[in-house]
Amino acid sequence: MSDKRTKYSEEIKRKAVEDFNSGKKSAQQLADELGYKDSTRIYSWKAQYAEESKGRQLPSEFSKDSN
């Protein structure tokens, strides 16, 4: 049997998370639009992008120095 999972681009995933976070669409609505039977994938993407944004830090030249 072949695996028929659809792979979505980062742009589509981020747009879905943005629409969910802003309240424009529910997780289930997004899942339905993207062809998923439940909203688990949407929550996974949300968690993934939340983790990525936590790891982002300003370069050292932008941090405050106490002289």
N, CA, C and O atoms as a DFTB+ gen file, in Angstrom:
268 C
 N C O
     1  1       0.821      -1.195       0.000
     2  2       0.000       0.000       0.000
     3  2       0.863       1.256       0.000
     4  3       1.865       1.327       0.711
     5  1       0.484       2.215      -0.774
     6  2       1.261       3.449      -0.820
     7  2       0.720       4.462       0.178
     8  3      -0.464       4.469       0.512
     9  1       1.609       5.302       0.635
    10  2       1.252       6.346       1.583
    11  2       0.750       7.543       0.787
    12  3       1.490       8.088      -0.032
    13  1      -0.495       7.964       1.012
    14  2      -1.089       9.037       0.214
    15  2      -1.249      10.321       1.017
    16  3      -2.200      11.075       0.813
    17  1      -0.327      10.561       1.915
    18  2      -0.394      11.800       2.686
    19  2      -0.057      12.988       1.805
    20  3       0.836      12.928       0.959
    21  1      -0.779      14.052       2.019
    22  2      -0.509      15.295       1.309
    23  2       0.491      16.092       2.119
    24  3       0.343      16.257       3.330
    25  1       1.512      16.584       1.436
    26  2       2.492      17.442       2.102
    27  2       2.189      18.876       1.709
    28  3       2.116      19.221       0.529
    29  1       2.014      19.700       2.733
    30  2       1.727      21.105       2.496
    31  2       2.984      21.937       2.704
    32  3       3.842      21.603       3.522
    33  1       3.075      23.022       1.951
    34  2       4.227      23.919       2.063
    35  2       4.201      24.635       3.404
    36  3       3.165      24.720       4.065
    37  1       5.359      25.146       3.790
    38  2       5.461      25.928       5.029
    39  2       4.510      27.122       4.978
    40  3       3.913      27.490       5.989
    41  1       4.375      27.713       3.818
    42  2       3.500      28.876       3.659
    43  2       2.048      28.522       4.001
    44  3       1.373      29.270       4.708
    45  1       1.579      27.393       3.503
    46  2       0.201      26.968       3.775
    47  2       0.030      26.641       5.256
    48  3      -0.976      27.005       5.865
    49  1       1.013      25.953       5.831
    50  2       0.941      25.602       7.253
    51  2       0.901      26.856       8.121
    52  3       0.082      26.969       9.033
    53  1       1.790      27.787       7.825
    54  2       1.841      29.021       8.623
    55  2       0.558      29.844       8.466
    56  3       0.082      30.443       9.431
    57  1       0.006      29.873       7.268
    58  2      -1.251      30.595       7.029
    59  2      -2.380      29.944       7.812
    60  3      -3.218      30.644       8.381
    61  1      -2.416      28.631       7.850
    62  2      -3.445      27.917       8.613
    63  2      -3.323      28.253      10.097
    64  3      -4.327      28.529      10.755
    65  1      -2.107      28.230      10.624
    66  2      -1.886      28.556      12.041
    67  2      -2.259      30.009      12.312
    68  3      -2.852      30.316      13.346
    69  1      -1.917      30.896      11.398
    70  2      -2.266      32.311      11.545
    71  2      -3.788      32.489      11.581
    72  3      -4.310      33.227      12.416
    73  1      -4.495      31.813      10.673
    74  2      -5.958      31.896      10.642
    75  2      -6.574      31.329      11.920
    76  3      -7.564      31.858      12.424
    77  1      -5.992      30.263      12.436
    78  2      -6.476      29.669      13.676
    79  2      -6.222      30.602      14.864
    80  3      -7.124      30.866      15.659
    81  1      -4.991      31.095      14.973
    82  2      -4.628      31.960      16.100
    83  2      -5.420      33.264      16.118
    84  3      -5.726      33.796      17.185
    85  1      -5.748      33.770      14.943
    86  2      -6.475      35.035      14.863
    87  2      -7.979      34.856      15.067
    88  3      -8.712      35.832      15.221
    89  1      -8.427      33.612      15.067
    90  2      -9.850      33.350      15.247
    91  2     -10.649      33.405      13.956
    92  3     -11.875      33.298      13.981
    93  1      -9.966      33.570      12.826
    94  2     -10.673      33.607      11.546
    95  2     -11.345      32.277      11.239
    96  3     -12.439      32.236      10.676
    97  1     -10.675      31.185      11.617
    98  2     -11.193      29.847      11.341
    99  2     -10.886      28.935      12.514
   100  3      -9.887      29.108      13.211
   101  1     -11.765      27.961      12.720
   102  2     -11.521      26.974      13.771
   103  2     -10.531      25.932      13.266
   104  3     -10.308      25.801      12.062
   105  1      -9.944      25.200      14.194
   106  2      -9.007      24.152      13.817
   107  2      -9.717      23.104      12.953
   108  3      -9.145      22.608      11.982
   109  1     -10.961      22.767      13.306
   110  2     -11.686      21.766      12.524
   111  2     -12.019      22.282      11.131
   112  3     -11.964      21.523      10.164
   113  1     -12.358      23.542      11.018
   114  2     -12.641      24.133       9.712
   115  2     -11.406      24.062       8.816
   116  3     -11.504      23.701       7.643
   117  1     -10.256      24.403       9.369
   118  2      -9.008      24.333       8.606
   119  2      -8.698      22.892       8.213
   120  3      -8.298      22.620       7.081
   121  1      -8.887      21.971       9.159
   122  2      -8.641      20.559       8.871
   123  2      -9.536      20.092       7.727
   124  3      -9.071      19.398       6.823
   125  1     -10.795      20.460       7.758
   126  2     -11.726      20.083       6.693
   127  2     -11.267      20.636       5.342
   128  3     -11.279      19.929       4.334
   129  1     -10.865      21.899       5.335
   130  2     -10.422      22.539       4.091
   131  2      -9.170      21.875       3.519
   132  3      -8.992      21.804       2.303
   133  1      -8.303      21.388       4.416
   134  2      -7.045      20.791       3.984
   135  2      -7.144      19.273       3.785
   136  3      -6.167      18.630       3.402
   137  1      -8.318      18.710       4.044
   138  2      -8.533      17.297       3.788
   139  2      -8.166      16.356       4.922
   140  3      -7.985      15.159       4.698
   141  1      -8.055      16.879       6.135
   142  2      -7.776      16.040       7.298
   143  2      -9.095      15.702       7.978
   144  3     -10.013      16.522       8.000
   145  1      -9.193      14.489       8.537
   146  2     -10.450      14.100       9.175
   147  2     -10.621      14.690      10.567
   148  3     -11.741      14.775      11.069
   149  1      -9.523      15.099      11.196
   150  2      -9.636      15.787      12.481
   151  2      -8.601      16.910      12.553
   152  3      -7.774      17.073      11.656
   153  1      -8.667      17.670      13.628
   154  2      -7.854      18.885      13.727
   155  2      -6.486      18.674      14.368
   156  3      -5.775      19.642      14.635
   157  1      -6.115      17.442      14.615
   158  2      -4.841      17.145      15.279
   159  2      -3.660      17.792      14.566
   160  3      -2.779      18.351      15.219
   161  1      -3.628      17.727      13.262
   162  2      -2.508      18.274      12.486
   163  2      -2.387      19.785      12.684
   164  3      -1.277      20.310      12.771
   165  1      -3.499      20.471      12.753
   166  2      -3.473      21.928      12.928
   167  2      -2.828      22.277      14.274
   168  3      -2.004      23.188      14.358
   169  1      -3.210      21.545      15.318
   170  2      -2.619      21.779      16.634
   171  2      -1.132      21.435      16.649
   172  3      -0.349      22.086      17.340
   173  1      -0.744      20.420      15.892
   174  2       0.683      20.067      15.792
   175  2       1.470      21.193      15.138
   176  3       2.553      21.553      15.600
   177  1       0.923      21.746      14.066
   178  2       1.596      22.857      13.390
   179  2       1.691      24.057      14.328
   180  3       2.722      24.728      14.382
   181  1       0.625      24.324      15.059
   182  2       0.628      25.451      15.995
   183  2       1.744      25.275      17.023
   184  3       2.490      26.214      17.299
   185  1       1.856      24.091      17.580
   186  2       2.902      23.821      18.575
   187  2       4.286      23.941      17.958
   188  3       5.203      24.481      18.576
   189  1       4.437      23.438      16.742
   190  2       5.730      23.496      16.045
   191  2       6.175      24.940      15.855
   192  3       7.324      25.275      16.143
   193  1       5.292      25.788      15.381
   194  2       5.670      27.178      15.123
   195  2       5.835      27.964      16.408
   196  3       6.616      28.915      16.444
   197  1       5.126      27.599      17.461
   198  2       5.314      28.249      18.759
   199  2       6.707      27.937      19.293
   200  3       7.378      28.819      19.829
   201  1       7.142      26.696      19.153
   202  2       8.483      26.299      19.598
   203  2       9.556      27.038      18.806
   204  3      10.540      27.517      19.371
   205  1       9.357      27.125      17.492
   206  2      10.331      27.819      16.644
   207  2      10.448      29.290      17.045
   208  3      11.552      29.831      17.100
   209  1       9.327      29.931      17.322
   210  2       9.383      31.355      17.652
   211  2      10.015      31.582      19.020
   212  3      10.614      32.634      19.248
   213  1       9.896      30.623      19.936
   214  2      10.560      30.739      21.236
   215  2      12.070      30.721      21.082
   216  3      12.785      31.412      21.808
   217  1      12.553      29.928      20.135
   218  2      13.984      29.773      19.938
   219  2      14.646      30.941      19.253
   220  3      15.872      31.051      19.247
   221  1      13.849      31.811      18.678
   222  2      14.420      32.971      17.984
   223  2      14.842      34.011      18.998
   224  3      14.077      34.375      19.892
   225  1      16.052      34.479      18.852
   226  2      16.568      35.519      19.741
   227  2      17.198      36.612      18.897
   228  3      17.642      36.384      17.772
   229  1      17.224      37.775      19.459
   230  2      17.887      38.878      18.767
   231  2      19.381      38.638      18.734
   232  3      19.945      38.103      19.689
   233  1      20.028      39.024      17.649
   234  2      21.486      38.927      17.610
   235  2      22.095      39.743      18.743
   236  3      21.481      40.695      19.226
   237  1      23.274      39.382      19.159
   238  2      23.909      40.023      20.325
   239  2      24.061      41.526      20.174
   240  3      24.026      42.246      21.173
   241  1      24.230      42.024      18.945
   242  2      24.397      43.461      18.778
   243  2      23.117      44.230      19.116
   244  3      23.166      45.449      19.284
   245  1      21.982      43.548      19.220
   246  2      20.722      44.192      19.586
   247  2      20.382      44.050      21.065
   248  3      19.430      44.664      21.547
   249  1      21.152      43.247      21.781
   250  2      20.864      43.080      23.201
   251  2      21.422      44.266      23.975
   252  3      22.372      44.918      23.539
   253  1      20.819      44.537      25.131
   254  2      21.241      45.689      25.948
   255  2      22.515      45.346      26.706
   256  3      22.621      44.290      27.330
   257  1      23.455      46.234      26.640
   258  2      24.703      46.079      27.413
   259  2      24.618      46.977      28.630
   260  3      24.130      48.104      28.548
   261  1      25.084      46.488      29.733
   262  2      25.186      47.367      30.898
   263  2      26.660      47.734      31.049
   264  3      27.479      46.920      31.476
   265  1      26.972      48.960      30.694
   266  2      28.353      49.428      30.701
   267  2      28.785      49.875      32.050
   268  3      29.927      50.300      32.223
